[in-house]
Amino acid sequence: MLALNICLALNLIILFIAFFFRKNNSLPNKILALILLDTAISFLGNASITGGFFEHFPYFFFLSWCTSSFFGPLVFTYTCLFTGAALNLKHPVWLAAFLLFIFGGSLPLTYLMLPVQERPGFTLSLLRDPLPWQMTIINIAGMLLIWISVAASAFKIIRYKKRVVATISNLEKTRLVFISLFVALVGFLTVASTALYLILPQHLVEYLYLPCLITFIYFFILFYTFRHHAVFTTESYGQFLQDTLPANNEMVHLRENKDAAPKSELQELAKRIEEYLVQTAAYTNPDITISTLSDNLSVPPEKISAAINRELHKTFFDLINEKRVEKAKVVLSDKINRMTIEGIAYEAGFNSRASFYRAFKKYTSLTPSEYLSQLP
């Protein structure tokens, strides 16, 4: 267990350095680095117990238990940064973490007040059940805080997704897939950890099974981080916020406001939207947003959203991508011998070959190749 915890901690520290001290770094990278560091500190605390170093470095072990309270809030903050929200240390999950951190200070005080001859017995109690009562409380409260943080993150993503599909036509730039996977993996880690605590002895979970599980999950998180280009520079994160601004803008109301306009007005507006898209082919602009329609039609974005949702019975995302697929079908029929599939995708307004294939399959139940094979 000693070698396992030290090896895992060193790997995480190396990753922390790589993510935190990148040149021209962004805040999301630093928060992810702190998540890795927080876990590494916990592993080093485990190593001090399993390796018999506790009496030489007792307060580092206590620090590792106190800092573990920040894992959940860090995960929540990382999620918020991908939905355009700012860092908020006054959020309830952070306030709860600070309180738990302060409570953790009772551990070193308890140890400090013990007579010297009783301290070896305290050390031995850390390697068997039941663990000291403060550690049990920190474990239970910490797991509850992680559950709350993961639930809050999931709720944040669900709301963000609704805003995205109502305001943005291309999802690649939103990193929605990545942050959804991130929250799902942390959620799986939380469920699995809770199950381990309920089934196995607490000290074995802390020092053996949980480090292995966390490392396995972190491997996938880091893999998806690079795969989805979620490692930002200052400039690329600024561009990310700019690209997703329509979804983050509180002026755009996702809830259908039945008092936004009479039904007849929304019906007329829906016709105007359809005519505008057909006549101008504005949907071929890969960066078109609901704000673009609002500006060009001189209609408030909430009315645009209400007309699309209530009269066309679609989201903005579906409306635009249906038009793009129809355009692609025409281009496929006319220019298949002169253009590549990727070229046709870009001409229709898609950002990538992959997004084109997904949309084409969604709206036609066929791949582009299958569609071509059915043409006369």
Protein Blocks (a to p, Z undefined) as FASTA:
>chain_A
ZZmmmmmmmmmmmmmmmmmmgghiafklmmmmmmmmmmmmmmmmmmmmmnopmmmmmmlm
mmmmmmmmmmmmmmmmmmmmmnopacdfkbfklmmmmmmmmmmmmmmmmmmmpcfklmmm
mmmmmmcccddfklmmmmmmmmmmmmmmmmmmmmmmmmmmmmmmmmpcbfklnommmmmm
mmmmmmmmmmmmmmmmmmmcfklmmmmmmmmmmmmmmmmmmmmmmmnopaccfklmmmmm
mmmmmmmmmkbcfbdcfklpcfklmmmmmmmmmmmmmmnommmpmkbcfklmmmmnopaf
klmmmmmmmmnopafklmmmmmmmmmmmmmmmmmmmmpcfklmmmmnopabfklmmmmmm
mmnopafklmmmmpZZ
